[in-house]
């Protein structure tokens, strides 16, 4: 089964992430949520590397797009994981 990392840059409960996580876990996937306070992004990348995700997801609203794009580039380059971004 896949390891899925859900990344966010705001410390709030995302209803979408809760729903996605529940469905994925129900089907046997391992899901974790990761938070980036944007002061220590290298720490986030270290945590992601330790998790060894197959897929890294980003829920992005307009203010978070620059953060998500930069982090997705690093995730692909450093971890080789598939990246997915979306939102409403």
N, C-alpha and C positions, 0 to 999 in steps of 0.2 A: 504494500500500500504506500501511498505518497505521504511525504512530510510537507505540510503547507504552513508557511509563515505569513501571518497577517500583520503588516506594519502600519503604524500610525504615528503622527507627530503631534497629536493633541490627546491629552489624558482625559478622555471621555469614553463612555460605553457606546460603541457603535452597534446599533440594532442590526444592521446588515451583517457585520462580522459575527454577531451572536448567531444569526440564522445560518449563515454559511458554515460556521464552525459546527453547529449542531448536525446539519445534513452530512457534512464530510465525516464527522466522527461516527455517525450512525452507519456509514458505509465503510468503516474500518480505517479511515485515514487518521494520521496524527497531525493535530493542529495546535499551534501556539500563536499567541499575540505578542508582538514586540513593540515597545514604545521608544521613540527617539526624541530626546529633549533638545536636540540640535546643538548641544554644547559638547557632546562626546560621541559623535557619529562612529568613530572607530570602535567604541565600546559596543555599539549596536552591531556593527559588522562582525566583531568577535563573537557576540552571542549568536548571531545567525550562522556563522561558520561552525560553531559548536553544535548547533541544532541540525546542520547538514540538510537544508530544505531542498526539495525537488522544485517547489514553486514558491515564489515570494510575491505576495499581493499587496497592493496599495489602494486605499480608499482616498481619493483626492478631490477636494474642492479647490476652486481657483487659487486661494492663498497658499495651498500646499503643493501646487504643481511643480514649482522650481525644486523644492525639497525632494519630491517623489522622483522626478526625472534624474536628478543628480545621484540619488541613492540607487535607483534602478540600474544606472550605468555601472556603478561600482559593484553592485550585486552580480550583474552579468559577467563583468570582467574578473572579479576576484573569486566568486563562488560558482560561476557557471550555471546558476539556477535560472529557470524560466521566470520571467517577471510579467505580472498582469496588473494593470491599473484600470480603475473604473470608479463610478459613483452614479448618482442620479443623472 
